[in-house]
Amino acid sequence: MIQELEKEKLDNIIKDNNPFNRALIVTKQDIWQKNFPDFPGLNSHASDGVFQAIEEIKNNQRKLIGITIQAEKGLGKSHLISRIRHQLKQDSKGWFVYMTDYNNLNEIKSEILNALAMSLKKNGSREVSQWQELATYLINEALNKNHSPKQVTKNFSNHPDRIPDAVETLTNKILEVKTDIDNPYLIKAIIWTFSPSHLPFAVNWIAGKGLSIEKAKEMKLPTSSNDSLATKSFERVCQIFDLMSDYKPLLICFDQLEGRESSDNGYTKAQVIANLGMDLFNSIKSAVILTTVYRDIWVQQINSLPNAEAVIDRIGEKQFQLKFLNGDDIIGLVSCWLKGFYEEHKITPPSPIYPFSESKLRELGKQKASARDVLEWCRNNWKIPPESGNGGKNLPKPSDNPNNGNGKNGFIIPEEILEKIKLAFEKELEKIAYDIIDNKPVLANAIYFAFQYLIGKTIENITIENIELINSRQSKYLDFKIIAKENGETLKIGVMILQVDNTNSVSARLKHLINYQEYDINCGCLIRSKDISKRATKAHECLNILKNQQGKWVYFQLEEIQSLLAIKSIFDNKNEYNLTEEEIFSFIKDESLITKNQLILNILKNPSLETKEISSKEISKEENNNFLKQEEQIINEFNIEEDYLNINNNGKQKYKESQKIEKDKISQNIEEIIAKFNLR
């Protein structure tokens, strides 16, 4: 029996804090950051099976193993992946590559290259990025050394003036050992990841996003573009995987395969990824390929593939089913969540599951409860005994909530559902990183989703009638068309999101945006957050043509698209969040998330109302040549090698300052959005 004073303190803590009052799904951010308590006993048979496969690879008993984890909704697929990822990181047992975004199923082999590049940007087991860890292995093998990644990183930081020469020398040494590498620039880009100011550019180049002419010249890398890389991306993926597997077991994980999306050849998302997994199995030297999927998708979609037997033999050699929680699982799960909570508040409760009773929790175990069901029950029944609980009679099923009346849109979101959406929205906002502004497919999908929602609605005197995708042959140029009516006239707005830096790529794509006849449009809309170099004369010629054709350039800042990205992510993960489309659309309407979004309004506005000119001052060829001559003269007059240290340190400092400014700006924007929608 705890003393009266302690009892009062405990009651106040319970009254003022609810550890379960949070978004209860594991997102891709949670996979990398340990944000959720993990009860190791939950579905340990599946995670143990993955660890055993990794050991078999490590001990050279096997080269390739395909594992599929099947589960019902809410049973903890992503939670299990998070456990595996953090165990691998803690024990330094293997590489971890995670793919959960499938923005263009028709270009899935380019998509996996991007997922690979971004995964290796995350920290591995040695407090550096997995790219830097891989680079260290390559350097040590070439030089017959045993440096730690931190040592190599420190050497690069201590001698910034020597970095370009070091990159060249190390690249050549590695190529002497890795004779099967047919692209020396790939090795060079990996070594560049040791330079903090060059790391993002190196990763972008590896991912096929290209570099500006100036940056490519500085790093001695080809400018490269998505166009030139499209057919070679899978080859690059396999080469990187083979490099990684030379040093540690490799785990490649595909998650969140549910969804209605399909490729142009009619394959669902799950079927596209299953075929991709088979292609990887057939093409790389060594790996564990892990796929998580809902049980019904496995049965109805994977088993119905024309080559189902071949696919299953490769990605589903080992299969594990996740289980509903029994009474012991529930006690362990709740105890795990509450342990950290009570430790944080420095108080010892009467029992590890207080304020819940063991009998009530065990009662939940008789109802085929998922982990999410249990945690939602705990959230809804968190109170001081003896008032707590409903006896465990019914688990909450938000999707079953009745229409309780007429609100702004004829549907009132029940308070507990509204709170759930707000928590989810806040979580999605907080995980948005600045570099997402260069992720064209993610931006395009969010804007496309917003205009799908607007079909049938009138905004700024424009009625949205339909949204059309561009056919696959042209889709790498224009993203979609908006079909609308304004004052009885038909509008066909061709939308192009263009975030690439390479000026040749910018010019090539703009030529398509001004080709109204080819795309059957009467208004071209360029969406871009960056300026275009004044030396890109061809691009500016296209911009002037676009302006003369009543087209528009919609500049945007990240804050204008944050809310669209957040709500799109919630919609994509509605099953995980246990939300219905009606509930999400009701929230969108009540909060005017789309109808008052400035980016959406700017896309629809008449060009004559634009607040920003469509192009900078037109630059003549003579002016451009003079500029180049001046640049060359400056380079010749100054000893770049002698001044490299100062230039590099200055550049590095400016980069750090700019990153801090952007990070602070993002945090401020998120706080403003959270405050606007009363999320806290």
Disulfide bonds with the S-S distance in Angstrom:
none
